[in-house]
Amino acid sequence: MDSYLNSATDKANALKTELEKNGHTVEDVSVNGNKITITNYREKNKIVDISNGMIMEPPRPVEYSRLRVGDYVNYPVYYNNVGTWVKMSNGQANYGFPKDEYTGWRILSIDISNEEVKLISAGIPMSYYHYDNSYASVTNLTTNFFDTPINSTVTQYNFYQCGFKETQDSTSTIQNIIDLKALFTNNFTQIQEEVPKVHAMTKDELDGAKIAVNATYYKDNDLLIIPKKDNYSVSFWLATSNDIYSICHASTYDTYESVYGSNKDIRGIRPAVTLKTGIKFIESENKINNTTTYDIFE
C-alpha cells in the first residue's frame, strides 16, 4: 500500500511539474486511490486516472497565430456594466446598458511576431464626461488615463461611473483612480514606467478590429458594437478627436461605415489593455457566448 501511494504521489508530482512548465499555477496535488486531483489556478479540478500507469498529457499553450480578434480571454479584472445614457439634470444613468452576457474581455489586436496581445472590454465598465475640448479628453482617455479622477457627481473631463470590482464576487465597485491603477497592476498587464498600459479604445483600434473580423458595418459584429439590453443604444467614446470640440463615439445604432463626433455629453468607454509580451494562452473548456475562450498564464 505504501509503495503504491508513493508511486501515485510521484506521478502526481510529475504531472504538477509538467503543468507548471506549461504555464499553469498548481495550487495543490492530492491522491485518492487511482485518482490524482490537480487543483489549478482558474481551472476546475482535473481528475486523472492513473490505474493504467499513464499520465494525462497536460494542455499546452496555443501558438499566437491561432488566436483570433474577438476571442474571449479570462483576464482577471472584473466589472459590472454601467449605463451609457445619462440624464444630465440629475446624473442618473439608468439606460443604455449592454446585454448581461457582454462582460469580461476580448482580443482586440494580435502582434504575432512580438507575441503581444491587446484586449478590449466586452462590455462598458466606465463612463466619461467630455465637454468641448477634444485635446483634453483624448489626453485623459489615453496617456493620462490613471490621472483622470473618478467622480460621483457629473464633472467635466472626469470619469463618472465605474463598475470595476476588486474581485469577481465583490458587491462594491472601485471609486478611486489610484485603486483602479492598482487593479490593473497585475501579473498580466504590461507596465511602462510604473503605469499599466491601459487606455480607452481609439477609432483606429475599432477600425482595425473591423477589418480583422471582416465586417462591412460596425453593427455587423458584437465585438465592435455591443448589443443593447434595453431600448436605448449602447454608446461609447473613442479616444480620437473629431474636431477641436468633439471626440468620436460609436453606438448600437451606427449602421454606416464611419463613426461621428459629439461633445457636452456622458458616454461609456471601453478600456484597451496591452498584455505582457509572451503571455501564454490555453484554450478553456468553457466558451463565452459560444466563442473560443482562453485562460492566460505567465
ROFI-270358 format. One record per residue: residue in one letter; x, y, z of N, C-alpha, C, O in turn. Coordinates in steps of 0.02 Angstrom, whole numbers, plus 50000, padded with zeros to 5 digits. Layout:
// ROFI-270358
SITE   rest     n_X     n_Y     n_Z    ca_X    ca_Y    ca_Z     c_X     c_Y     c_Z     o_X     o_Y     o_Z
SITE      A       X       Y       Z       X       Y       Z       X       Y       Z       X       Y       Z
...
This chain:
// ROFI-270358
SITE   rest     n_X     n_Y     n_Z    ca_X    ca_Y    ca_Z     c_X     c_Y     c_Z     o_X     o_Y     o_Z
SITE      M   50042   49940   50000   50000   50000   50000   50044   50062   50000   50033   50109   49961
SITE      D   50094   50062   50045   50137   50121   50049   50174   50132   49983   50179   50189   49960
SITE      S   50200   50077   49953   50237   50085   49890   50191   50111   49835   50212   50151   49793
SITE      Y   50127   50089   49836   50080   50114   49785   50067   50188   49794   50067   50226   49746
SITE      L   50057   50208   49856   50045   50279   49869   50105   50320   49849   50097   50375   49822
SITE      N   50165   50295   49863   50225   50331   49843   50228   50338   49767   50246   50391   49741
SITE      S   50210   50284   49732   50210   50286   49660   50159   50336   49633   50173   50374   49588
SITE      A   50099   50335   49663   50047   50381   49642   50067   50453   49655   50055   50498   49615
SITE      T   50098   50464   49714   50120   50531   49731   50174   50555   49682   50174   50613   49662
SITE      D   50219   50509   49663   50270   50527   49614   50239   50548   49548   50259   50597   49517
SITE      K   50188   50510   49527   50154   50526   49465   50119   50594   49470   50120   50634   49423
SITE      A   50088   50606   49528   50054   50670   49539   50103   50728   49536   50090   50779   49504
SITE      N   50160   50719   49569   50210   50773   49568   50239   50783   49499   50255   50839   49479
SITE      A   50246   50728   49461   50271   50735   49392   50221   50774   49349   50241   50816   49309
SITE      L   50157   50760   49359   50106   50797   49322   50105   50870   49343   50097   50915   49301
SITE      K   50113   50882   49408   50116   50951   49433   50173   50989   49400   50165   51046   49379
SITE      T   50232   50957   49397   50290   50989   49367   50277   51004   49293   50295   51058   49269
SITE      E   50247   50956   49258   50233   50966   49187   50183   51022   49175   50192   51062   49129
SITE      L   50132   51025   49216   50082   51079   49210   50115   51147   49222   50101   51194   49186
SITE      E   50158   51151   49272   50191   51214   49287   50237   51235   49230   50243   51295   49216
SITE      K   50269   51187   49198   50311   51203   49140   50270   51234   49084   50295   51274   49045
SITE      N   50206   51215   49080   50163   51239   49026   50118   51296   49047   50066   51309   49017
SITE      G   50138   51331   49100   50105   51394   49115   50052   51391   49169   50025   51444   49186
SITE      H   50037   51332   49196   49986   51328   49249   50017   51345   49317   50076   51331   49330
SITE      T   49977   51375   49359   49996   51384   49428   49958   51332   49469   49898   51340   49480
SITE      V   49992   51280   49492   49959   51224   49526   49957   51239   49601   50008   51251   49632
SITE      E   49897   51238   49629   49888   51255   49699   49897   51194   49745   49921   51201   49801
SITE      D   49878   51134   49720   49879   51077   49765   49880   51012   49723   49857   51011   49666
SITE      V   49907   50960   49753   49907   50893   49723   49883   50844   49777   49909   50845   49833
SITE      S   49835   50802   49761   49812   50752   49809   49800   50686   49774   49785   50685   49714
SITE      V   49805   50631   49811   49797   50564   49784   49742   50529   49823   49741   50531   49885
SITE      N   49696   50496   49787   49642   50458   49818   49631   50395   49776   49599   50398   49723
SITE      G   49657   50338   49799   49651   50277   49761   49687   50284   49694   49747   50299   49692
SITE      N   49650   50272   49639   49679   50277   49573   49671   50346   49542   49683   50355   49482
SITE      K   49651   50394   49581   49638   50461   49554   49688   50511   49583   49703   50511   49642
SITE      I   49712   50554   49538   49753   50611   49559   49712   50674   49545   49687   50683   49489
SITE      T   49706   50716   49595   49670   50779   49586   49721   50836   49584   49758   50846   49632
SITE      I   49722   50872   49529   49765   50930   49522   49721   50992   49524   49676   50999   49482
SITE      T   49733   51036   49571   49694   51097   49576   49735   51154   49544   49789   51171   49568
SITE      N   49708   51182   49491   49744   51232   49452   49714   51302   49459   49654   51309   49471
SITE      Y   49756   51352   49452   49733   51422   49452   49685   51433   49394   49701   51418   49337
SITE      R   49625   51459   49410   49573   51475   49361   49547   51414   49323   49520   51421   49269
SITE      E   49556   51354   49351   49527   51295   49320   49492   51252   49372   49509   51254   49431
SITE      K   49443   51215   49350   49411   51167   49394   49460   51109   49406   49509   51102   49370
SITE      N   49446   51069   49458   49490   51012   49473   49496   50966   49412   49446   50950   49379
SITE      K   49557   50945   49399   49569   50897   49346   49576   50828   49378   49619   50819   49421
SITE      I   49535   50779   49358   49539   50712   49386   49577   50668   49335   49556   50662   49278
SITE      V   49630   50637   49357   49673   50598   49314   49674   50525   49338   49692   50512   49395
SITE      D   49653   50479   49295   49653   50408   49312   49723   50380   49298   49746   50379   49241
SITE      I   49757   50355   49351   49824   50328   49342   49825   50253   49348   49878   50223   49356
SITE      S   49767   50221   49345   49765   50148   49355   49804   50111   49301   49828   50056   49312
SITE      N   49810   50141   49241   49848   50109   49188   49920   50134   49185   49958   50119   49138
SITE      G   49939   50172   49236   50008   50196   49241   50024   50253   49195   50083   50272   49189
SITE      M   49973   50281   49161   49986   50336   49114   49970   50403   49147   49925   50409   49188
SITE      I   50007   50453   49127   49994   50521   49150   49962   50560   49092   49989   50561   49037
SITE      M   49906   50591   49105   49872   50630   49054   49917   50685   49026   49951   50719   49064
SITE      E   49915   50694   48961   49953   50748   48930   49920   50814   48950   49861   50825   48935
SITE      P   49956   50859   48981   49926   50922   49003   49913   50968   48943   49946   50961   48891
SITE      P   49866   51014   48949   49854   51061   48895   49915   51105   48884   49951   51123   48930
SITE      R   49926   51122   48820   49985   51162   48803   49963   51229   48774   49910   51234   48744
SITE      P   50004   51280   48783   49987   51346   48755   49980   51342   48679   50015   51304   48646
SITE      V   49934   51382   48653   49924   51384   48580   49974   51434   48550   49998   51479   48584
SITE      E   49988   51425   48486   50029   51473   48450   49990   51538   48442   49928   51537   48436
SITE      Y   50025   51594   48441   49991   51658   48433   49954   51663   48367   49905   51700   48361
SITE      S   49977   51625   48317   49943   51626   48252   49873   51596   48255   49833   51607   48210
SITE      R   49859   51558   48308   49792   51528   48315   49742   51576   48347   49682   51566   48342
SITE      L   49767   51627   48380   49722   51675   48413   49684   51715   48360   49709   51726   48305
SITE      R   49623   51736   48378   49583   51775   48332   49554   51836   48367   49534   51833   48425
SITE      V   49553   51892   48331   49520   51951   48357   49447   51934   48373   49412   51905   48331
SITE      G   49425   51952   48432   49357   51936   48454   49352   51878   48501   49302   51870   48535
SITE      D   49405   51835   48505   49406   51781   48554   49403   51811   48624   49428   51866   48636
SITE      Y   49372   51774   48670   49368   51796   48740   49431   51772   48778   49461   51721   48761
SITE      V   49450   51811   48828   49508   51795   48869   49488   51803   48943   49459   51854   48961
SITE      N   49504   51754   48984   49489   51758   49056   49543   51799   49091   49584   51773   49129
SITE      Y   49543   51862   49077   49588   51911   49108   49558   51929   49176   49500   51951   49178
SITE      P   49595   51921   49230   49565   51926   49297   49554   51998   49323   49578   52016   49377
SITE      V   49520   52038   49284   49496   52104   49306   49421   52105   49292   49400   52097   49235
SITE      Y   49382   52116   49344   49310   52106   49340   49273   52172   49347   49297   52220   49377
SITE      Y   49213   52173   49317   49173   52235   49320   49099   52220   49309   49080   52168   49282
SITE      N   49058   52267   49330   48987   52269   49312   48980   52321   49256   49015   52371   49256
SITE      N   48934   52309   49210   48921   52359   49159   48887   52420   49188   48848   52415   49236
SITE      V   48901   52478   49159   48868   52540   49180   48824   52564   49122   48834   52545   49064
SITE      G   48776   52608   49138   48733   52637   49087   48771   52688   49046   48816   52722   49071
SITE      T   48753   52693   48982   48788   52739   48937   48746   52799   48917   48769   52841   48878
SITE      W   48685   52803   48942   48644   52863   48931   48628   52894   48999   48597   52863   49041
SITE      V   48650   52955   49008   48645   52988   49073   48602   53051   49067   48611   53091   49022
SITE      K   48554   53058   49113   48515   53120   49117   48559   53173   49149   48576   53168   49208
SITE      M   48577   53224   49111   48622   53275   49136   48592   53315   49193   48629   53343   49234
SITE      S   48526   53317   49198   48493   53356   49251   48503   53326   49320   48508   53362   49370
SITE      N   48506   53259   49323   48512   53227   49388   48567   53174   49392   48578   53144   49445
SITE      G   48602   53163   49337   48657   53116   49337   48637   53043   49336   48680   52999   49343
SITE      Q   48573   53027   49329   48551   52958   49328   48572   52924   49263   48563   52952   49209
SITE      A   48599   52864   49269   48621   52825   49211   48585   52758   49211   48615   52706   49222
SITE      N   48520   52760   49199   48479   52701   49204   48467   52667   49137   48429   52618   49133
SITE      Y   48498   52691   49084   48483   52666   49017   48548   52654   48978   48602   52675   48997
SITE      G   48539   52619   48921   48595   52608   48878   48645   52556   48903   48705   52563   48893
SITE      F   48619   52504   48937   48663   52451   48963   48675   52398   48909   48630   52384   48869
SITE      P   48734   52368   48908   48745   52309   48866   48703   52251   48892   48684   52250   48950
SITE      K   48690   52203   48848   48659   52141   48871   48702   52110   48926   48764   52117   48925
SITE      D   48670   52075   48973   48705   52049   49032   48764   52003   49014   48813   52002   49051
SITE      E   48758   51966   48959   48811   51919   48943   48874   51952   48914   48924   51919   48904
SITE      Y   48871   52018   48901   48929   52052   48874   48968   52086   48929   48957   52144   48946
SITE      T   49013   52047   48957   49059   52072   49008   49125   52035   48997   49131   51994   48952
SITE      G   49175   52048   49038   49239   52016   49029   49280   52050   48974   49273   52109   48961
SITE      W   49324   52010   48941   49374   52038   48896   49380   51997   48832   49371   51936   48833
SITE      R   49396   52032   48776   49405   52000   48711   49469   52024   48679   49496   52077   48697
SITE      I   49493   51987   48631   49554   52006   48596   49538   52062   48547   49493   52056   48505
SITE      L   49575   52117   48552   49566   52175   48507   49616   52173   48450   49599   52188   48393
SITE      S   49678   52154   48465   49730   52151   48413   49784   52101   48433   49793   52087   48492
SITE      I   49819   52075   48384   49871   52025   48395   49933   52043   48354   49930   52052   48294
SITE      D   49989   52049   48388   50054   52058   48356   50090   51991   48361   50123   51977   48411
SITE      I   50085   51950   48308   50111   51882   48311   50187   51882   48318   50214   51843   48358
SITE      S   50221   51924   48281   50295   51922   48281   50323   51941   48349   50375   51913   48369
SITE      N   50292   51986   48384   50316   52008   48450   50279   51975   48508   50292   51989   48566
SITE      E   50231   51929   48492   50191   51893   48542   50160   51942   48592   50168   51936   48652
SITE      E   50125   51991   48564   50092   52042   48605   50019   52047   48586   50002   52053   48527
SITE      V   49976   52044   48636   49904   52045   48625   49874   52103   48664   49893   52118   48720
SITE      K   49826   52135   48632   49789   52190   48664   49717   52166   48674   49686   52139   48628
SITE      L   49690   52177   48734   49621   52159   48749   49576   52220   48750   49600   52277   48758
SITE      I   49512   52209   48742   49462   52262   48747   49404   52236   48790   49388   52177   48788
SITE      S   49374   52280   48829   49317   52258   48870   49260   52236   48824   49245   52270   48774
SITE      A   49228   52180   48841   49171   52157   48802   49109   52199   48816   49063   52202   48775
SITE      G   49109   52232   48874   49053   52275   48894   49077   52346   48907   49127   52368   48879
SITE      I   49039   52381   48949   49054   52451   48965   49065   52457   49041   49017   52462   49079
SITE      P   49129   52458   49063   49142   52461   49135   49148   52531   49164   49150   52539   49225
SITE      M   49149   52583   49121   49158   52652   49145   49122   52700   49099   49106   52684   49042
SITE      S   49109   52761   49124   49085   52815   49081   49127   52877   49093   49163   52882   49143
SITE      Y   49121   52925   49047   49165   52985   49049   49125   53044   49023   49084   53038   48977
SITE      Y   49137   53103   49054   49103   53165   49034   49149   53208   48992   49194   53241   49018
SITE      H   49138   53206   48926   49175   53251   48881   49135   53315   48871   49074   53313   48861
SITE      Y   49170   53372   48874   49134   53435   48864   49149   53463   48795   49117   53443   48746
SITE      D   49197   53509   48788   49206   53540   48722   49279   53551   48703   49294   53592   48660
SITE      N   49324   53514   48735   49395   53519   48719   49420   53449   48703   49434   53409   48748
SITE      S   49425   53434   48638   49441   53366   48619   49512   53346   48640   49524   53288   48657
SITE      Y   49558   53394   48638   49627   53378   48658   49629   53356   48731   49663   53307   48748
SITE      A   49593   53390   48775   49592   53373   48846   49565   53303   48857   49592   53264   48896
SITE      S   49510   53286   48822   49479   53221   48833   49521   53164   48803   49528   53112   48835
SITE      V   49549   53175   48744   49591   53122   48715   49651   53109   48760   49671   53051   48769
SITE      T   49680   53161   48788   49736   53152   48835   49714   53114   48897   49748   53068   48919
SITE      N   49656   53133   48925   49631   53099   48985   49617   53026   48973   49626   52984   49017
SITE      L   49595   53009   48913   49575   52941   48897   49633   52898   48872   49625   52838   48861
SITE      T   49691   52929   48863   49749   52891   48839   49807   52897   48889   49812   52859   48937
SITE      T   49852   52945   48877   49913   52950   48917   49900   52967   48990   49939   52949   49034
SITE      N   49844   53002   49004   49828   53021   49073   49771   52979   49102   49735   53002   49147
SITE      F   49762   52919   49076   49706   52877   49098   49704   52870   49174   49651   52879   49204
SITE      F   49761   52854   49204   49762   52842   49276   49776   52906   49317   49789   52903   49377
SITE      D   49772   52963   49283   49774   53028   49318   49707   53063   49314   49699   53118   49340
SITE      T   49659   53032   49282   49592   53061   49274   49547   53037   49330   49537   52977   49338
SITE      P   49519   53083   49370   49480   53062   49429   49416   53026   49410   49387   53036   49357
SITE      I   49394   52983   49457   49327   52954   49455   49284   52996   49502   49300   53001   49561
SITE      N   49231   53026   49476   49191   53073   49516   49120   53048   49522   49090   53028   49472
SITE      S   49092   53049   49581   49024   53026   49592   48972   53078   49572   48912   53063   49570
SITE      T   48994   53138   49557   48950   53190   49531   48970   53205   49459   49027   53193   49439
SITE      V   48923   53231   49419   48936   53246   49349   48987   53303   49345   48972   53360   49362
SITE      T   49048   53286   49322   49103   53335   49320   49138   53329   49253   49158   53275   49232
SITE      Q   49146   53386   49220   49178   53386   49154   49249   53356   49157   49287   53368   49204
SITE      Y   49264   53316   49106   49330   53286   49097   49350   53238   49153   49409   53227   49166
SITE      N   49300   53209   49186   49310   53157   49237   49274   53094   49216   49226   53096   49178
SITE      F   49299   53036   49241   49259   52976   49237   49199   52985   49284   49206   53012   49339
SITE      Y   49141   52964   49262   49081   52973   49303   49063   52909   49340   49063   52908   49402
SITE      Q   49048   52857   49304   49031   52793   49337   49089   52744   49327   49123   52745   49276
SITE      C   49098   52701   49377   49149   52648   49372   49120   52583   49398   49097   52579   49455
SITE      G   49121   52532   49356   49094   52467   49375   49147   52416   49394   49131   52358   49407
SITE      F   49211   52437   49394   49265   52389   49410   49261   52367   49483   49242   52406   49527
SITE      K   49279   52303   49495   49275   52273   49561   49342   52243   49579   49380   52222   49535
SITE      E   49357   52240   49644   49421   52211   49666   49423   52136   49654   49476   52109   49637
SITE      T   49367   52101   49661   49363   52030   49647   49299   52016   49609   49255   52058   49605
SITE      Q   49294   51956   49581   49235   51938   49543   49171   51941   49585   49118   51957   49560
SITE      D   49177   51924   49649   49119   51920   49693   49106   51984   49733   49060   51986   49774
SITE      S   49146   52035   49723   49137   52097   49761   49068   52127   49747   49044   52127   49690
SITE      T   49037   52153   49799   48972   52186   49791   48980   52262   49783   48932   52296   49764
SITE      S   49039   52288   49797   49052   52360   49789   49099   52371   49730   49134   52325   49709
SITE      T   49100   52431   49705   49143   52447   49648   49196   52499   49667   49188   52535   49716
SITE      I   49248   52501   49628   49304   52547   49641   49284   52618   49623   49255   52630   49570
SITE      Q   49300   52665   49667   49280   52734   49656   49339   52782   49662   49330   52842   49671
SITE      N   49400   52755   49657   49460   52795   49662   49509   52774   49607   49522   52714   49600
SITE      I   49534   52822   49569   49577   52805   49512   49642   52771   49535   49670   52731   49497
SITE      I   49666   52786   49595   49726   52753   49620   49713   52679   49631   49755   52637   49615
SITE      D   49655   52663   49658   49636   52593   49668   49627   52557   49601   49643   52498   49594
SITE      L   49601   52593   49551   49593   52563   49486   49661   52548   49454   49670   52496   49423
SITE      K   49708   52593   49462   49776   52582   49436   49805   52520   49469   49838   52479   49436
SITE      A   49795   52512   49534   49821   52453   49570   49789   52389   49544   49822   52337   49540
SITE      L   49725   52392   49525   49690   52333   49499   49722   52309   49434   49728   52249   49423
SITE      F   49742   52356   49392   49772   52337   49328   49847   52323   49333   49877   52298   49286
SITE      T   49876   52337   49391   49947   52320   49402   49949   52249   49427   49955   52236   49487
SITE      N   49944   52202   49380   49940   52131   49397   49992   52091   49358   50035   52121   49325
SITE      N   49987   52026   49361   50038   51983   49330   50034   51980   49254   50079   51952   49222
SITE      F   49982   52009   49225   49971   52001   49154   49976   52066   49113   49991   52064   49054
SITE      T   49963   52122   49145   49963   52186   49110   50033   52212   49099   50075   52210   49145
SITE      Q   50047   52235   49039   50112   52266   49026   50117   52332   49064   50070   52372   49063
SITE      I   50174   52344   49096   50185   52404   49135   50240   52445   49101   50292   52419   49082
SITE      Q   50227   52510   49093   50275   52555   49063   50286   52615   49109   50240   52654   49121
SITE      E   50347   52621   49134   50364   52675   49181   50315   52675   49240   50289   52727   49260
SITE      E   50304   52615   49268   50263   52603   49327   50189   52617   49316   50151   52623   49364
SITE      V   50168   52621   49253   50097   52633   49238   50071   52577   49193   50103   52562   49142
SITE      P   50016   52544   49210   49988   52492   49167   49969   52521   49099   49945   52578   49094
SITE      K   49981   52482   49046   49965   52505   48978   49890   52495   48965   49869   52444   48938
SITE      V   49851   52544   48986   49778   52543   48980   49756   52611   48952   49782   52663   48973
SITE      H   49709   52611   48905   49681   52673   48879   49613   52657   48850   49596   52599   48839
SITE      A   49574   52709   48838   49510   52698   48804   49522   52682   48731   49567   52709   48700
SITE      M   49482   52638   48703   49490   52618   48634   49487   52678   48587   49447   52724   48597
SITE      T   49530   52678   48537   49532   52732   48487   49493   52711   48425   49474   52653   48417
SITE      K   49481   52760   48381   49447   52745   48318   49490   52700   48275   49463   52655   48242
SITE      D   49555   52711   48273   49599   52667   48234   49595   52595   48258   49596   52549   48218
SITE      E   49591   52585   48324   49585   52517   48351   49519   52486   48332   49516   52427   48316
SITE      L   49465   52525   48336   49400   52499   48316   49400   52480   48242   49374   52427   48223
SITE      D   49429   52523   48200   49431   52509   48128   49476   52449   48113   49461   52409   48068
SITE      G   49531   52442   48151   49574   52384   48141   49538   52319   48158   49546   52269   48122
SITE      A   49499   52319   48212   49460   52260   48230   49406   52246   48178   49391   52188   48163
SITE      K   49377   52299   48150   49325   52292   48098   49353   52255   48037   49320   52212   48008
SITE      I   49414   52272   48019   49447   52238   47963   49463   52165   47981   49453   52120   47941
SITE      A   49487   52155   48043   49507   52088   48065   49448   52039   48066   49457   51980   48051
SITE      V   49389   52063   48083   49330   52018   48086   49290   52020   48021   49237   51990   48016
SITE      N   49316   52057   47971   49286   52059   47905   49215   52085   47907   49170   52056   47876
SITE      A   49204   52139   47943   49137   52169   47948   49131   52227   47899   49178   52266   47890
SITE      T   49073   52233   47867   49060   52290   47823   49040   52350   47865   49065   52406   47855
SITE      Y   48994   52339   47912   48971   52392   47957   48990   52374   48028   49000   52316   48045
SITE      Y   48996   52425   48070   49013   52412   48140   48962   52367   48173   48980   52324   48214
SITE      K   48899   52375   48156   48845   52336   48188   48846   52263   48168   48809   52222   48197
SITE      D   48889   52244   48120   48890   52175   48096   48922   52127   48145   48914   52066   48138
SITE      N   48958   52153   48195   48995   52109   48240   48989   52135   48311   48998   52194   48323
SITE      D   48974   52090   48359   48962   52111   48428   49026   52130   48465   49023   52155   48521
SITE      L   49085   52119   48434   49146   52146   48462   49149   52221   48453   49173   52258   48497
SITE      L   49124   52245   48396   49129   52315   48378   49073   52356   48410   49086   52408   48441
SITE      I   49012   52334   48403   48954   52368   48431   48918   52319   48478   48896   52266   48457
SITE      I   48913   52338   48541   48888   52293   48592   48811   52291   48591   48779   52343   48592
SITE      P   48781   52231   48589   48708   52227   48590   48678   52259   48652   48707   52254   48707
SITE      K   48622   52291   48644   48590   52329   48698   48543   52286   48739   48513   52239   48714
SITE      K   48537   52303   48803   48493   52267   48849   48423   52296   48849   48374   52260   48856
SITE      D   48419   52362   48839   48354   52396   48842   48340   52431   48776   48370   52414   48725
SITE      N   48295   52478   48776   48277   52513   48714   48325   52568   48695   48317   52601   48644
SITE      Y   48377   52578   48736   48424   52632   48724   48490   52603   48697   48513   52551   48720
SITE      S   48518   52638   48649   48580   52616   48619   48637   52614   48669   48640   52655   48715
SITE      V   48682   52565   48661   48744   52564   48699   48794   52610   48663   48813   52596   48606
SITE      S   48814   52663   48696   48854   52715   48664   48920   52723   48702   48921   52725   48763
SITE      F   48976   52728   48665   49040   52736   48699   49086   52782   48659   49084   52785   48597
SITE      W   49127   52819   48697   49176   52864   48667   49234   52824   48637   49249   52768   48659
SITE      L   49265   52853   48587   49330   52830   48561   49380   52885   48575   49365   52944   48567
SITE      A   49440   52867   48595   49490   52916   48615   49524   52946   48553   49585   52940   48544
SITE      T   49483   52978   48512   49505   53007   48449   49467   53072   48437   49406   53073   48442
SITE      S   49502   53125   48420   49470   53189   48406   49430   53185   48341   49453   53156   48292
SITE      N   49371   53216   48341   49333   53226   48280   49346   53296   48252   49352   53305   48192
SITE      D   49349   53344   48298   49371   53413   48282   49395   53443   48348   49405   53406   48396
SITE      I   49406   53508   48351   49434   53536   48413   49385   53534   48471   49406   53540   48529
SITE      Y   49321   53524   48457   49271   53523   48509   49247   53452   48527   49232   53439   48586
SITE      S   49243   53409   48479   49210   53344   48489   49259   53286   48481   49310   53292   48448
SITE      I   49241   53230   48511   49278   53168   48502   49231   53115   48472   49170   53122   48476
SITE      C   49261   53064   48443   49221   53013   48409   49184   52969   48458   49205   52960   48515
SITE      H   49129   52942   48435   49092   52893   48476   49059   52842   48430   49049   52855   48370
SITE      A   49042   52785   48458   49006   52733   48421   48947   52710   48463   48947   52718   48524
SITE      S   48897   52682   48430   48838   52660   48467   48803   52604   48430   48820   52589   48373
SITE      T   48754   52574   48462   48716   52519   48434   48683   52539   48368   48673   52496   48325
SITE      Y   48665   52601   48360   48628   52624   48302   48673   52639   48242   48647   52657   48189
SITE      D   48738   52634   48249   48783   52651   48193   48777   52598   48138   48799   52541   48147
SITE      T   48748   52618   48082   48739   52572   48026   48784   52592   47967   48781   52562   47914
SITE      Y   48825   52642   47977   48867   52667   47924   48937   52639   47929   48953   52600   47975
SITE      E   48980   52660   47883   49048   52635   47882   49096   52681   47919   49156   52672   47915
SITE      S   49069   52730   47953   49111   52776   47992   49076   52794   48056   49016   52779   48065
SITE      V   49112   52826   48103   49082   52849   48165   49082   52925   48165   49115   52956   48123
SITE      Y   49047   52954   48212   49039   53026   48214   49064   53055   48280   49084   53017   48325
SITE      G   49063   53119   48286   49086   53152   48346   49031   53190   48382   48980   53207   48351
SITE      S   49041   53202   48446   48994   53243   48484   49030   53271   48545   49087   53253   48559
SITE      N   48997   53316   48581   49026   53344   48641   48971   53359   48692   48912   53348   48679
SITE      K   48992   53384   48750   48947   53402   48805   48901   53344   48823   48840   53351   48826
SITE      D   48931   53285   48834   48891   53226   48847   48931   53175   48887   48993   53177   48889
SITE      I   48895   53129   48920   48925   53072   48954   48910   53010   48915   48852   52996   48898
SITE      R   48961   52972   48899   48954   52907   48865   49000   52857   48898   49043   52875   48938
SITE      G   48991   52794   48881   49035   52742   48907   49103   52744   48875   49114   52778   48825
SITE      I   49150   52708   48905   49215   52696   48873   49231   52621   48879   49205   52586   48923
SITE      R   49273   52598   48833   49295   52528   48833   49371   52527   48839   49406   52542   48791
SITE      P   49397   52510   48898   49470   52509   48907   49503   52456   48864   49479   52399   48858
SITE      A   49559   52475   48834   49603   52428   48798   49664   52415   48841   49694   52461   48868
SITE      V   49682   52352   48848   49736   52330   48893   49789   52292   48853   49773   52244   48818
SITE      T   49851   52314   48857   49906   52279   48824   49935   52228   48873   49957   52246   48928
SITE      L   49935   52164   48853   49962   52112   48895   50039   52109   48889   50068   52132   48840
SITE      K   50070   52080   48940   50142   52070   48938   50161   52028   48877   50123   51984   48856
SITE      T   50218   52042   48850   50244   52003   48793   50253   51930   48814   50281   51915   48866
SITE      G   50230   51885   48771   50241   51814   48782   50193   51780   48830   50204   51723   48848
SITE      I   50139   51814   48850   50089   51782   48892   50064   51718   48857   50054   51718   48796
SITE      K   50053   51665   48896   50032   51601   48868   49955   51597   48867   49922   51617   48914
SITE      F   49929   51571   48812   49857   51563   48803   49841   51488   48798   49869   51453   48756
SITE      I   49797   51464   48841   49775   51395   48840   49699   51394   48832   49663   51425   48872
SITE      E   49675   51359   48782   49603   51361   48767   49563   51332   48825   49578   51278   48851
SITE      S   49512   51369   48845   49469   51349   48900   49417   51299   48877   49396   51300   48819
SITE      E   49397   51254   48922   49344   51207   48906   49276   51242   48901   49231   51217   48868
SITE      N   49269   51299   48933   49205   51335   48935   49208   51397   48890   49247   51443   48902
SITE      K   49167   51397   48838   49164   51454   48792   49118   51508   48821   49070   51493   48856
SITE      I   49134   51570   48805   49091   51627   48824   49053   51649   48761   49083   51660   48709
SITE      N   48987   51654   48767   48945   51674   48710   48960   51632   48647   48961   51658   48591
SITE      N   48971   51567   48659   48984   51519   48604   49045   51540   48562   49047   51526   48502
SITE      T   49093   51573   48594   49153   51597   48560   49214   51568   48594   49215   51560   48655
SITE      T   49266   51552   48555   49327   51524   48584   49353   51568   48640   49355   51629   48634
SITE      T   49372   51537   48696   49392   51573   48756   49458   51544   48781   49468   51483   48778
SITE      Y   49501   51587   48806   49567   51567   48829   49579   51585   48902   49557   51638   48925
SITE      D   49613   51541   48938   49644   51559   49001   49714   51583   48986   49744   51564   48936
SITE      I   49741   51626   49029   49808   51653   49017   49853   51640   49077   49831   51636   49134
SITE      F   49918   51633   49062   49968   51617   49112   50032   51653   49094   50045   51667   49035
SITE      E   50073   51667   49144   50138   51697   49131   50185   51645   49101   50243   51661   49087
